[in-house]
């Protein structure tokens, strides 16, 4: 659960009554209830088998705040990799949406958990995206993330935690499994606050992109993920929106 904000669609101006630690009105912190959920989530994540080896997160404050207790609990020297390619989805607009705070500033807000040397692989367009463009952006980002982790781990079996937003999580589920419904509003991958969805790779395929550095706003996704082809492999969803670890159960903000 996060603090709310509003948007004046005529001017592209975001407003909030609760100041954000980053100074960006559309980048709110968690509400007190959300902070409680983040600690309940951390307890559950620390018990996962296999244990988490890598953590990627949207660079927006509430996601970094959500994973902070989990990283501290894992005590493995893990640092979160803030990846814009799995960041918030903004619809198309005739103005520029806000960008997240720069990594150097985020490091001051999360000094013990933020990996300031990580360079984002994909930068979404400032003017927003269609739903189709969101899915292709996520596919491109995941393709590069998976390639990087495969290279670092020597293609051993490892566990990667991704903390993101509702629309992005739904897109992640679809591009990993390769299943895009005709109606994008189908509730195939629910996204409750602080829920856990788990995917397991059944077999690997060659990455389309590899880890070739930071992507630009104009980069076009070329990952052929639909028709059950998946992204950098074929994936199965083995846990979908589980909230057993939350005292309040499954809820949406």
C-alpha positions in Angstrom: 0.0 0.0 0.0 1.4 3.4 -1.0 0.6 7.0 -0.4 -1.7 8.3 -3.2 -1.1 11.0 -5.8 -3.2 12.7 -8.5 -2.5 13.8 -12.1 -3.8 16.9 -13.9 -4.1 15.3 -17.4 -4.5 18.7 -19.0 -1.1 19.9 -17.8 0.7 16.7 -17.0 1.3 17.9 -13.5 1.4 15.4 -10.6 0.2 16.4 -7.1 0.4 14.8 -3.7 -0.4 15.9 -0.1 2.4 13.8 1.3 5.9 14.8 0.3 8.0 12.1 -1.3 11.5 11.3 -0.1 12.7 11.8 -3.6 10.9 15.0 -4.1 8.9 13.6 -7.1 5.1 13.8 -6.5 4.4 10.6 -8.5 7.1 8.7 -6.5 5.3 8.2 -3.1 6.5 6.1 -0.2 4.6 3.2 1.3 1.8 4.0 3.7 2.3 2.6 7.2 0.2 -0.4 6.3 2.5 -1.0 3.3 5.6 -0.9 5.5 4.0 -3.6 7.7 3.3 -5.7 4.6 6.9 -5.3 3.5 8.2 -6.8 6.7 5.7 -9.7 6.4 6.8 -10.2 2.9 10.5 -10.3 4.0 9.8 -13.1 6.4 8.2 -15.1 3.6 11.0 -14.4 1.1 13.7 -15.4 3.6 12.1 -18.9 3.7 11.9 -19.5 0.0 13.7 -22.5 -1.4 16.0 -22.0 -3.4 17.2 -18.9 -1.6 17.3 -15.6 -3.4 20.6 -14.8 -5.2 19.8 -11.6 -7.1 17.3 -8.7 -6.5 16.1 -6.4 -9.3 13.6 -3.7 -8.6 11.8 -0.8 -10.2 13.7 2.3 -9.4 10.7 4.0 -7.9 10.9 4.6 -4.1 8.0 2.4 -3.0 9.5 -0.7 -4.7 12.9 -0.1 -3.2 11.3 0.5 0.1 9.4 -2.8 -0.2 12.4 -5.0 -0.8 14.7 -3.3 1.7 13.6 -5.5 4.7 14.0 -8.6 2.6 17.5 -7.7 1.5 18.5 -6.9 5.1 17.0 -10.2 6.2 18.8 -12.3 3.6 22.2 -11.1 4.8 24.1 -12.3 1.8 25.7 -9.0 0.7 23.0 -8.6 -2.0 22.4 -5.2 -3.4 19.3 -4.2 -5.3 19.7 -3.5 -9.0 17.4 -0.7 -9.9 16.2 -1.5 -13.4 14.0 1.1 -15.3 12.9 -1.6 -17.8 10.7 -3.1 -15.0 9.6 0.2 -13.8 6.1 1.8 -13.7 3.8 1.8 -16.7 2.4 5.1 -17.8 -0.1 5.3 -20.6 0.6 7.4 -23.7 0.3 11.1 -23.1 1.1 14.4 -24.8 3.5 15.3 -22.0 6.5 13.6 -20.3 5.9 11.5 -17.3 8.3 11.8 -14.3 11.5 9.8 -14.3 12.7 8.1 -11.1 15.4 9.7 -9.0 19.0 9.3 -10.1 20.9 6.3 -8.6 23.4 8.5 -6.7 20.5 10.1 -4.8 18.7 6.7 -4.3 21.9 5.4 -2.7 21.6 8.1 0.0 18.1 6.9 0.8 18.9 3.2 0.8 22.6 3.2 1.8 22.9 -0.5 2.9 20.8 -2.1 0.1 21.1 0.0 -3.1 23.6 -1.1 -5.7 24.8 2.3 -7.2 27.1 0.8 -9.8 24.3 -1.0 -11.7 23.4 0.6 -15.1 19.8 0.2 -16.3 19.4 -2.0 -19.4 16.2 -0.3 -20.7 14.9 3.2 -20.4 11.1 3.5 -21.1 9.9 6.4 -23.2 9.0 9.5 -21.2 5.7 10.0 -23.0 4.4 6.6 -22.0 3.4 3.5 -23.8 0.5 1.5 -25.1 -0.3 -1.8 -23.4 1.4 -3.7 -26.3 4.5 -1.5 -26.0 4.6 -2.2 -22.2 4.7 -5.9 -22.8 7.5 -5.6 -25.4 9.5 -3.3 -23.1 9.2 -5.8 -20.3 10.2 -8.7 -22.6 13.2 -6.8 -23.7 14.2 -5.9 -20.2 13.7 -9.5 -18.9 15.7 -10.9 -21.8 18.6 -8.8 -20.9 18.3 -9.4 -17.2 18.2 -13.1 -17.6 21.1 -13.1 -20.0 23.2 -11.1 -17.5 22.3 -13.4 -14.6 23.0 -16.5 -16.7 26.4 -15.0 -17.6 27.3 -14.1 -14.0 26.1 -17.4 -12.5 27.6 -19.6 -15.2 24.0 -20.7 -16.1 23.6 -22.4 -12.8 20.1 -22.5 -11.2 19.7 -19.3 -9.3 16.7 -17.4 -7.8 16.0 -13.8 -8.8 13.6 -11.6 -6.9 11.9 -8.8 -9.0 9.9 -6.1 -7.2 7.7 -4.1 -9.5 4.3 -2.5 -10.1 0.9 -4.1 -10.9 0.7 -3.6 -14.6 4.4 -4.5 -15.0 4.0 -7.7 -13.0 1.0 -8.7 -15.2 3.2 -8.1 -18.3 6.1 -10.1 -16.7 3.8 -13.1 -16.3 2.7 -13.0 -19.9 6.1 -12.5 -21.5 7.7 -15.3 -19.4 5.0 -17.8 -20.1 4.4 -16.5 -23.7 0.7 -16.3 -23.1 -1.0 -13.1 -24.2 -4.8 -13.1 -23.8 -6.9 -11.6 -26.6 -8.4 -9.3 -23.9 -5.5 -7.6 -22.0 -7.9 -6.9 -19.1 -8.1 -10.6 -18.3 -7.1 -11.3 -14.6 -4.5 -13.9 -15.5 -1.8 -12.7 -13.2 -3.4 -10.8 -10.2 -1.2 -8.2 -8.6 -2.1 -7.8 -4.9 0.2 -5.6 -2.8 3.2 -7.5 -1.4 2.0 -10.8 -3.0 4.4 -13.5 -4.3 4.3 -14.9 -7.8 6.9 -17.5 -8.7 8.1 -18.6 -12.2 10.4 -21.6 -12.9 12.3 -21.9 -16.2 11.7 -25.3 -17.8 14.4 -25.0 -20.3 16.7 -22.3 -21.7 16.9 -20.6 -25.0 19.4 -18.2 -26.4 18.8 -14.6 -25.4 17.8 -12.2 -28.2 19.8 -9.3 -26.8 22.4 -10.3 -24.3 23.9 -7.9 -21.8 25.0 -5.2 -24.3 24.7 -2.2 -21.9 22.1 0.5 -21.3 19.2 0.7 -23.7 17.6 3.9 -25.0 14.1 5.2 -25.1 13.9 4.6 -28.8 15.1 1.0 -28.7 12.5 -1.4 -30.2 11.9 -4.7 -28.5 12.6 -7.7 -30.7 12.0 -10.6 -28.4 9.7 -13.1 -30.0 7.9 -14.2 -26.8 4.3 -14.8 -27.8 2.6 -18.2 -28.7 4.2 -19.8 -25.6 7.7 -19.1 -26.7 8.5 -17.2 -23.5 11.5 -15.0 -22.8 15.0 -16.5 -22.6 13.4 -19.9 -22.1 10.0 -21.4 -21.4 8.7 -20.6 -18.0 5.9 -22.0 -15.8 4.0 -20.1 -13.1 4.2 -22.3 -10.0 2.8 -19.7 -7.5 0.4 -17.0 -8.6 -0.3 -14.0 -6.3 0.2 -15.9 -3.0 -0.6 -13.8 0.1 -0.6 -16.4 2.8 2.2 -14.5 4.5 0.1 -11.3 4.9 -2.0 -10.8 8.0 -4.6 -9.0 5.9 -4.6 -11.5 3.1 -4.9 -10.5 -0.6 -5.6 -6.8 -1.1 -5.2 -4.2 -3.8 -4.1 -0.6 -3.1 
